[in-house]
Amino acid sequence: MAVVADNGLTDGMSRTVVQNLKTLYMDLLRPIELESSFGHFNDAVLTVSELEARPQVLLIGQYSTGKTSLIKWVTGINSAFFDIRPRPSTDKFMAVVHGDEEKVINGDAATCLPKLPYSGLSRFGSSFLSKFQVLVEDADILKQITFMDTPGVLSGDKQRISRGYDFMKVCRWLASRSDLILLLFDAHKLDISDEFKEVIESIKGDGDKCRCVLNKADEIDGENLVKVYGALMWNLGKILQTPEVARMYVGSFWDEDYKCKDLERLLNQDRKDLVQELKDLPRNVCVRRVNEVVARARAVKVHLALCCALRARLPSLGWCGRRQRRQRWLTEHLPEVYAEVMKEYEFAAGDMPALEHFKERLRGFKDFRSFQRSCRSQQETLNKLIHHEIPRLMALVGGVSASDLGHKANGTCAISSHDFAPEGLNGKGRGEPGRGWCCWLLVILLLVADQV
């Protein structure tokens, strides 16, 4: 089954919003990120290709859960580069993108192409780039969506060490730049390996993008499928530590006929729902880009406040290693700095970066003197971006109707606030002209007389 894309989804207004958002980020937010060393503590700065990229779907799962088969089913591509077998076969990260003819671009070359949003992957080194490829195919759905296939998650320390790169960090980077994350599970293998648990926990920050897919469900009868579904939800709830788990699609996502047809209607409905969610991705791409930039701007605000607070607590003179000792003391007593910054800037606890992660990155920072003494002007720039520039963009695509209680510029019943002034105080309307001034003068005279 090949999903047919609607070429009219990315309209002119969405394109205008994304282009204006790119200008705001490059002119206002990106310079502040570079000056404040934001990339050392968080993700690197965004590139133009990342802001303008097509929506990306990231597929993560243990081996033989049907990740590559799902991409083949959705795109309708029958390529020799899709290695589908009942054992671990996909050992590479493979991005499936649109192009005029089929070709494979290896990792080093793919990170240099300006039309692809993968230049940031070069930070993971040549060991990873040798395991990264871009598959170019002329499929209709790829005009609107890009798919990222990943190697099967294995268990045991041996497999993790032999990769040659940090699998979890790569998945986290891809998840932060993806618009939809599909976590695939095999209905016959509900065991979640340690590495898969770590990957799921590392992408908790992007939990709103996550969807679960219980694949190969047609091989189980209805009664046992209900038990499998409940067990999987229970396991995921313990990992995510949330009372509610992400939306789960149950089905068999390939072109073969169902083996057990007890719940055929349910499986078909979940198939349609998943396809519909994929089709809806391009419609909301500009709103998601705006959301990412706003969240990033808020994180930069908090980062600036923390850096200024650390810089202000350094001694003026750093003789005999005094400054280095103070830096180490501040790093170990970071919770106190957090508390003072939250109180001074009225930040919520959820706005603050993870304490252990920030402390770890702070230990690797050489000299706190590179932090700025004052961030007032930069905070004003960020406030202007969040409270003025971004709302003007969102007004174009928000799609929210105005309240009837709001001011209507072209309304048929536009009433001035002067119409509600007390009678006789504005010198017009129902009162006599000038009568209001006489009333006020009489009140003043009475007050003066009372004082005398």
C-alpha positions in Angstrom: 0.0 0.0 0.0 1.4 3.4 -1.0 0.1 6.5 0.7 -0.8 9.2 -1.7 0.4 12.7 -0.7 -1.7 15.8 -1.0 0.5 18.3 -2.8 -1.6 21.2 -1.6 -0.9 20.6 2.1 2.0 23.0 2.3 0.2 26.2 1.3 1.7 29.6 0.7 0.9 30.9 4.2 2.8 28.1 5.9 5.7 28.7 3.7 5.6 32.4 4.5 5.5 31.7 8.3 8.4 29.3 8.1 10.5 31.8 6.1 9.7 34.6 8.6 10.5 32.3 11.5 13.8 31.5 9.9 14.6 35.2 9.7 13.7 35.8 13.4 15.8 32.8 14.5 18.8 33.8 12.5 18.7 37.5 13.4 17.6 37.4 17.1 17.9 34.0 18.7 20.9 32.4 17.0 23.4 35.2 17.9 22.4 35.0 21.6 22.9 31.2 21.5 26.4 31.6 20.2 27.4 34.4 22.6 26.1 32.5 25.7 27.7 29.1 24.7 24.2 27.6 24.7 25.3 24.8 22.4 27.8 23.5 25.0 25.0 22.8 27.5 22.2 21.9 25.0 21.7 21.0 21.4 23.7 22.9 18.8 22.3 25.8 16.9 19.7 25.1 14.3 20.6 25.3 10.6 18.5 26.7 7.8 18.0 23.3 6.3 16.6 22.0 9.6 14.1 24.8 9.8 13.0 24.3 6.2 13.1 20.5 6.2 10.1 18.3 5.4 8.4 16.6 8.4 10.5 13.6 9.5 9.2 10.3 11.0 11.7 8.5 13.2 11.2 4.7 13.6 12.8 3.0 16.7 12.4 -0.5 17.9 14.2 -3.8 18.6 15.3 -6.0 15.8 12.7 -7.6 13.6 9.8 -5.5 14.7 8.9 -4.4 11.2 10.5 -0.9 11.0 11.7 -1.3 7.4 8.6 -3.2 6.4 6.4 -0.3 7.6 8.4 2.2 5.5 8.0 -0.1 2.5 4.3 -0.5 3.2 3.7 3.3 3.5 5.9 4.4 0.6 5.1 1.5 -1.8 8.9 1.2 -2.5 10.2 -2.2 -3.4 13.9 -1.4 -3.3 16.9 -3.7 -3.1 18.3 -1.5 -0.4 15.6 -2.6 2.0 17.0 -5.6 3.7 14.0 -7.3 5.4 14.7 -10.6 7.2 13.6 -12.3 10.5 16.9 -11.6 12.1 18.9 -8.4 12.7 19.5 -7.1 9.2 19.4 -3.3 9.2 22.7 -2.2 10.8 22.6 1.4 9.5 20.6 4.6 10.0 18.9 5.2 6.7 17.0 8.4 5.8 14.5 7.8 3.0 14.0 11.1 1.1 12.5 12.2 -2.2 14.4 12.5 -5.5 14.1 12.0 -9.2 15.9 8.7 -9.3 17.0 5.9 -6.9 20.4 6.4 -5.4 22.2 6.0 -2.1 24.3 8.8 -0.6 26.8 7.8 2.1 27.0 9.6 5.4 30.0 11.9 4.9 28.5 13.2 1.6 25.0 13.5 3.1 26.1 15.8 5.8 27.5 18.2 3.2 24.3 18.5 1.1 22.6 21.8 1.9 19.2 20.4 0.9 19.4 17.8 3.7 19.0 18.6 7.4 21.8 16.2 8.5 24.9 18.4 8.8 24.6 18.2 12.6 25.2 14.5 12.5 28.9 15.0 11.8 29.4 15.7 15.5 29.1 11.9 16.2 32.2 11.1 14.2 33.3 9.0 11.3 32.3 5.8 13.0 28.7 6.8 13.0 28.8 8.4 9.5 30.0 5.1 8.1 26.7 3.6 9.4 24.5 6.4 8.0 23.0 6.5 4.5 20.4 8.5 2.6 18.2 6.5 0.2 16.7 8.7 -2.5 13.5 7.4 -4.0 10.8 8.9 -6.3 7.7 8.1 -4.1 4.8 10.4 -3.9 4.6 10.4 -0.1 8.2 11.4 0.2 7.4 14.8 -1.4 5.8 15.7 1.9 7.5 13.4 4.5 10.9 12.0 5.2 11.4 8.6 7.0 14.4 7.7 9.2 15.0 4.0 9.7 17.3 2.9 12.6 19.2 -0.3 13.5 17.4 -2.7 15.6 17.9 -2.1 19.3 19.8 -5.1 20.8 20.5 -6.2 24.4 23.7 -6.7 26.3 26.8 -4.6 26.7 28.7 -6.3 23.9 26.4 -5.0 21.2 26.5 -1.5 22.6 30.2 -1.3 22.7 30.7 -2.8 19.3 28.6 0.0 17.6 31.5 2.5 17.7 29.2 5.4 18.5 26.7 6.5 21.1 23.5 5.0 19.9 21.4 6.7 22.6 22.8 10.2 21.8 22.2 9.8 18.1 18.6 8.7 18.7 18.1 11.7 21.0 19.4 14.1 18.4 17.2 12.6 15.7 14.2 12.6 18.0 14.6 16.4 18.8 14.5 17.1 15.1 11.7 14.7 14.1 8.0 15.5 13.9 6.7 12.0 14.7 8.4 9.2 16.6 7.1 5.6 16.1 8.2 3.1 18.8 7.6 -0.4 17.3 7.0 -3.6 19.2 6.6 -7.2 18.1 3.4 -8.8 19.4 5.4 -12.0 20.0 8.4 -10.3 21.9 7.2 -8.0 24.6 10.6 -8.0 26.4 12.0 -4.5 26.3 15.8 -4.6 26.4 18.0 -2.4 28.6 19.2 -0.4 25.7 15.7 0.2 24.4 14.7 1.4 27.9 17.5 3.9 27.9 16.6 5.1 24.5 12.9 5.6 25.5 14.0 7.4 28.7 16.3 9.7 26.7 13.6 10.9 24.4 11.1 11.7 27.2 11.4 15.4 26.4 9.8 14.6 23.0 7.1 12.4 24.5 4.4 14.4 22.8 5.7 13.2 19.4 5.8 9.5 20.4 3.4 6.9 19.2 3.5 3.2 19.9 3.0 0.6 17.1 2.2 -3.0 18.1 3.1 -4.8 14.9 2.4 -8.3 13.6 -0.9 -8.4 15.7 -2.7 -10.5 13.1 -0.7 -13.5 14.1 -2.5 -13.6 17.5 -6.1 -14.4 18.2 -8.4 -11.7 19.8 -8.3 -13.0 23.4 -4.5 -13.2 23.6 -4.1 -9.9 21.7 -6.0 -8.1 24.5 -3.6 -9.6 27.1 -0.5 -8.7 25.0 -1.8 -5.1 24.6 -2.4 -4.8 28.4 1.1 -6.2 29.2 2.8 -3.8 26.8 1.0 -0.8 28.2 2.0 -1.8 31.7 5.6 -2.2 30.8 5.7 1.2 29.0 4.0 2.9 31.9 6.8 1.7 34.2 9.5 3.0 31.9 7.9 6.3 31.1 6.7 6.7 34.8 3.4 8.2 33.6 -0.2 7.2 34.3 -1.1 7.4 30.6 0.9 6.1 27.7 1.1 7.5 24.2 -1.4 6.5 21.5 -0.9 2.9 20.4 -1.6 1.6 16.9 -2.3 -2.2 16.7 -2.1 -3.9 13.4 0.0 -5.7 10.8 1.7 -3.1 8.6 2.6 -4.8 5.4 0.7 -6.0 2.3 0.2 -9.6 3.4 -3.3 -10.9 4.3 -4.2 -11.3 8.0 -3.6 -14.7 9.5 -6.1 -14.3 12.3 -9.2 -12.2 11.4 -10.8 -12.1 14.9 -10.2 -8.3 15.1 -9.9 -7.5 11.4 -12.1 -4.4 11.7 -10.0 -3.0 14.6 -6.7 -3.6 12.8 -8.0 -2.0 9.6 -9.1 1.1 11.6 -5.8 1.5 13.3 -4.1 1.2 9.9 -6.3 4.0 8.6 -5.6 6.2 11.7 -1.8 5.8 11.4 -2.0 6.7 7.7 -4.2 9.7 8.5 -1.7 11.0 11.1 1.1 10.7 8.6 -1.0 12.7 6.1 -1.7 15.4 8.7 2.0 16.0 9.4 2.6 18.5 6.6 -0.5 20.5 7.5 0.9 21.4 10.9 4.6 21.7 10.1 4.8 25.4 10.5 3.0 25.4 13.9 5.5 22.7 15.1 8.4 24.8 13.9 7.1 27.8 15.8 6.7 25.7 18.9 10.3 24.5 18.6 11.7 28.0 18.3 9.6 29.3 21.2 10.7 26.4 23.5 14.3 27.0 22.5 14.0 30.7 23.2 12.6 30.0 26.7 15.5 27.6 27.3 18.0 30.3 26.3 16.3 32.7 28.7 16.9 30.3 31.6 20.4 29.5 30.4 21.3 33.2 30.3 20.1 33.8 33.8 22.1 30.9 35.1 25.3 32.0 33.4 24.9 35.5 34.6 24.3 34.3 38.2 27.4 32.1 38.0 29.5 35.0 36.6 28.4 37.4 39.3 29.5 35.0 42.1 33.1 34.8 40.9 35.7 36.8 42.9 37.1 39.9 41.4 40.7 38.7 41.9 41.7 35.2 41.1 45.1 34.9 42.7 46.5 31.6 43.9 43.8 29.6 42.2 41.0 31.3 44.1 38.8 31.6 41.0 39.2 27.9 40.1 38.2 26.9 43.7 35.2 29.1 43.5 34.1 27.6 40.2 34.3 24.1 41.7 32.4 25.3 44.7 29.6 26.8 42.5 29.4 23.6 40.5 28.9 21.5 43.6 26.4 23.9 45.1 24.4 24.4 41.9 21.0 23.8 43.6 21.5 27.0 45.6 22.1 28.9 42.4 19.0 27.3 40.8 16.9 28.4 43.8 18.1 32.0 43.6 17.6 32.3 39.9 14.1 30.8 40.1 13.2 33.4 42.8 14.8 36.4 41.0 13.4 35.7 37.5 10.2 33.9 38.6 11.0 30.7 36.6 9.1 27.6 37.3 10.9 24.4 38.4 10.0 22.8 35.0 11.8 25.6 33.2 15.2 24.7 34.7 17.5 22.3 32.9 18.2 18.9 34.3 20.5 19.5 37.3 22.9 16.6 36.8 23.2 17.2 33.1 23.9 20.9 33.6 26.4 20.1 36.4 28.2 17.6 34.1 28.5 20.1 31.3 29.6 22.9 33.7 32.5 20.8 34.9 33.8 20.7 31.3 33.5 24.5 31.0 37.0 26.0 31.3 36.4 29.5 32.6 33.2 31.1 34.0 34.6 34.5 33.1 33.5 33.9 29.5 29.9 34.2 30.8 28.4 37.6 30.5 28.1 39.9 33.5 24.7 41.2 32.5 22.1 39.8 30.2 19.4 42.5 30.5 19.5 43.5 26.8 19.5 39.9 25.6 16.6 39.1 27.9 14.7 42.0 26.4 15.4 40.7 22.9 14.1 37.3 23.8 11.0 38.7 25.5 10.3 40.8 22.3 10.7 37.6 20.2 8.4 35.5 22.5 5.7 38.1 23.3 5.6 40.2 20.1 7.2 38.7 17.0 6.1 35.1 17.4 2.5 36.0 18.2 2.3 38.0 15.0 3.3 34.9 13.1 1.0 32.6 15.0 -1.9 34.9 14.2 -1.6 34.0 10.6 -1.9 30.2 11.1 -3.3 29.8 14.6 -6.8 29.2 13.2 -8.4 30.3 16.5 -11.5 32.5 16.3 -11.6 35.7 18.3 -14.0 36.0 21.3 -17.3 37.9 20.8 -16.3 40.0 23.8 -13.2 41.3 22.0 -12.9 44.6 20.1 -14.3 44.4 16.5 -12.6 46.8 14.1 -15.3 46.5 11.5 -18.2 45.6 13.8 -21.7 47.0 13.4 -21.9 47.7 17.1 -18.7 49.4 17.9 -19.2 51.2 21.2 -16.6 53.7 22.5 -15.6 53.6 26.2 -16.8 57.2 26.4 -20.3 55.9 26.0 -20.0 54.3 29.5 -18.9 57.5 31.3 -21.2 58.7 34.0 -23.8 61.1 32.9 -22.6 64.7 32.8 -18.9 63.9 33.2 -17.9 64.1 29.5 -19.9 67.1 28.5 -21.9 65.3 25.9 -24.6 62.7 25.5 -27.4 62.6 27.9 -25.9 65.3 30.2 -25.8 69.0 29.5 -22.6 70.4 28.1 -20.2 71.6 30.8 -22.3 70.2 33.6 -19.6 67.7 34.6 -17.0 70.4 35.4 -19.5 72.2 37.6 -20.1 69.0 39.6 -16.4 68.4 40.1 -15.8 72.0 41.1 -18.6 71.8 43.7 -17.1 68.6 45.2 -13.6 70.2 45.5 -15.1 73.3 47.2 -17.0 71.1 49.7 -13.8 69.2 50.5 -11.8 72.4 51.1 -14.5 73.8 53.3 -14.5 70.6 55.3 -10.8 70.8 55.9 -11.1 74.5 57.0 
